[in-house]
Amino acid sequence: MSKKFSLTVVAVAAILGMNAAQADQLEVLHWWTSGGEAKAAAELKKQMEAEGHTWKDFAVAGGGGDSAMTVLKSRVISGNAPAAAQIKGPALQEWAAEGVLANIDDVAKAEKWDSLLPPVVANVMKYKGHYIAAPVNVHRVNWLWANPEAFKKAGAKVPTTWDEFFAAGDKLKAAGIIPLAHGGQNWQDFTTFEDVAMGVGGPDFYRNALVKLDPAAINSPTMIKVLETFKKIHNYVDKNAPGRDWNLATAMVIKGEAGMQLMGDWAKGEFLAAGKVPGKDFVCAPAPGTAKDYTFNIDSFAMFQLKDPANQKAQKDLAKAIMSPSFQELFNLNKGSIPVRLDVKLDKFDDCAKESNKDFVASSKANTLLPSIAHSMAVPPAAEGAIKDAVSKFWNDDKETAKDAQAEILKASKTK
């Protein structure tokens, strides 16, 4: 949220009443509209309706959530906030600082959230030590998805380094297969960029350059190497990529039109929804060069202040339901992610999820568990947006040099 989001307007909104809904109605804003995601959202709706609450779906299409945030801001300013909204990362603290979020410590204490969540997750859900959001899942962002039949046809092997990626890409091209399915949207460009930053620069460089926004790291020769590698990937993407939604890119891999996709594990939900089996019909592997690292994206629901006691109770029931073991299992089986609770058994989960969970725990201990900047987990929204724009500009402009892009990223990192 930028400073343009006036505190005065929000204060007026609070006076007018934060919710115009009928009693015991749960209006929930989210952007889960693709196949696997919509199925997961439907499970939450079903669980809340089973508890006697009226669910009002407030879905805003757009994989990165930018459109949803625009709609949410206008709703809050007009004094008509939903009960809960899908908000994550540093944006949670920005919304909390505006004084519009509800304290849900009573639910968290009763349900023992502090002992069930990894500290890195719990801290993101709190503002000044108080819970203001409920975490839904953990997504690993640095995944590479591959179609084994396409690789077999091309005589290529699934890459573990960026050099191997380009070698495999050349073989896929020669076999008439699009090497990399990509959607030309800034958050998708940036997902690829952060994979390269981690794979080429390593976790310390990633942390310094893309989490701490350290000018020395951004200005380093390593950043030039990252940018040059990133730009080279553009040669392996088809000309129809601009504007393509991420799930349509996943469908290209599912059909064998493309060999690979760099995307978080929500892509797995699309493979599963299409009836595909991991290890047989598709391969999940860490993005090249990132086998021991883990960039995470945590979906969460911020709870907005409500006036009506019945709606407040429904809201607290929603927070409790989101963290319940049964929902954590059911939701994440559909979404492609892993449970955020550390005590949920993974018996029903596939090998990709089990590997994700193993690497999540290991990287947490090794200090290589890092927030995804592409997915709004690492830096304030204003800086993130400016850096995304700089990266996409470089991706799409054949004449822009890595040095030019480095200067643009440095400038963007200072955006407040």
Sequence and secondary structure as in RCSB ss.txt:
>XXXX:A:sequence
MSKKFSLTVVAVAAILGMNAAQADQLEVLHWWTSGGEAKAAAELKKQMEAEGHTWKDFAVAGGGGDSAMTVLKSR
VISGNAPAAAQIKGPALQEWAAEGVLANIDDVAKAEKWDSLLPPVVANVMKYKGHYIAAPVNVHRVNWLWANPEA
FKKAGAKVPTTWDEFFAAGDKLKAAGIIPLAHGGQNWQDFTTFEDVAMGVGGPDFYRNALVKLDPAAINSPTMIK
VLETFKKIHNYVDKNAPGRDWNLATAMVIKGEAGMQLMGDWAKGEFLAAGKVPGKDFVCAPAPGTAKDYTFNIDS
FAMFQLKDPANQKAQKDLAKAIMSPSFQELFNLNKGSIPVRLDVKLDKFDDCAKESNKDFVASSKANTLLPSIAH
SMAVPPAAEGAIKDAVSKFWNDDKETAKDAQAEILKASKTK
>XXXX:A:secstr
  TTS HHHHHHHHHH S  S TTEEEEEE   SHHHHHHHHHHHHHHHHTT EEEEEE   TTSHHHHHHHHHH
HHTT   SEEE  THHHHHHHHTT B   HHHHHHTTHHHHS HHHHHHTEETTEE EEE  BEE  EEEE HHH
HHHHT    SSHHHHHHHHHHHHHTT EEE   BSHHHHHHHHHHHHHHHHHHHHHIIIIIS  HHHHTSHHHHH
HHHHHHHHGGGB TT BT  HHHHHHHHHHTSEEEEE  TTHHHHHHHTT  BTTTBEEEE TT TT EEEE  E
EEEB  S HHHHHHHHHHHHHHTSHHHHHHHHHHHS B SSTT   TTS HHHHHHHHHHHHHHHHT EEE TTT
TSSS HHHHHHHHHHHHHHHH TT  HHHHHHHHHHHHT  
